[in-house]
Amino acid sequence: MIKKLDHHQDSIEDLFKVYYETLDELRYQYLGQEYSLKNSMNTFEQQIADLMEDVRKYNYIEFYHEQINIQKQIRGIRQNLQSFNIYMPKYQVKIEDMALAIN
């Protein structure tokens, strides 16, 4: 009887070993993805901060001459952010007075 119980216990331990190994592997996968996304978001945040810092330094004439480069940077950031749709729901900015905002 004791041999049967020992055998049964060994079978259960083997099952738990497979379960926990699988759980650890999945945890490693998901955390790896999360850390990768976090690093990408930190990069985007730094790009946006750098862009805003540059824009603040420009006077009106410099801003006029740099507007094409600024728009390219904004488009690049916007396109790269499309990979984060899982975390970022669709949004729409509503501006009541668009002419004033553009000015």
N, C-alpha and C positions, 0 to 999 in steps of 0.2 A: 504494500500500500504506500509506503514512504517513497519507494522508487517511482511509483506512478505520480505522486505529488511533486517530487523533484523534477521529473520529466515535464510535467505540466507547467511548473514554475519556469523551467528553462525555455519552454516554448513561448510563454508570455513575455519573458525578458527579451527574447529574440524579436518578437513582434514590436515591443516598445523601442528596441534599438533601431529598427527600421523606421519607425514612426518619428523618432527624435532626429535621426540623421536626415530624413526628408524635410522635417520642419526647419532644421538648421540650414539646409541648402536653400530652401525657399526664402527664409529670412535673409540670408546673404544676398540672394538675387534682388529682392525687393529693396533692401537697404542700399544696395549698390545703385539701383535706379534712382532712389530718392536722393542719394548724395550727388549723383551726376546731375539731376535736375536742379538741386540746390546750387551747385557750382555754376551751372549755366545761368540761373537767375541772378546770382551774385555778379556774374560778368555783365548781364544786361543792366543791372542796377548801376554798376560802375560806368558803363557806356553812357547811360542816361545822365548820370551825375557829371561826367566829363563834358558831355554836350551842353548841358545847362551852364556849366562854368564857362565854357567858351562863349556861349551866346551872351552871357552877362558882361563879358569883357568888350564885346564889339560896340562901336559907336554906330550911328545910323548908316553911314556910308559903308563901313566894313560889313555890317549886317546885310546890306543890299548886295554887295559883291559875293558874300559867302552863302547866300540863301540857297543856291543850287546844291552846294555841298551839304548844308544842313538838312535839306529835304532828302538827299540821298541817304544820309545817316539815319534819319527817321524812318524811311522806307525799309532800310536794312534791319533795323531793330524790330519794326512791325512784322516783317516777314519771318524773322527768327522766332518771334513770340508765338507764331501759329503752332509751333510744336508743343505749346503748353495749354492747348484747348481743354485737356482733361482737368486742369486746375483752374483755368480761367473761363468762366462762362462767357457767352456772347454778350457784347455790350454795345451800347450806342450812346454817344455823347449828344445831349440836346442843348443847343445854344440858342437862346431866344433872339439875340441880336447878333447875327453872324457878321454883319458889316463892321460892327464895333469890335468884335473879337479879332477879326482879320487886321483891323487897323492897330 
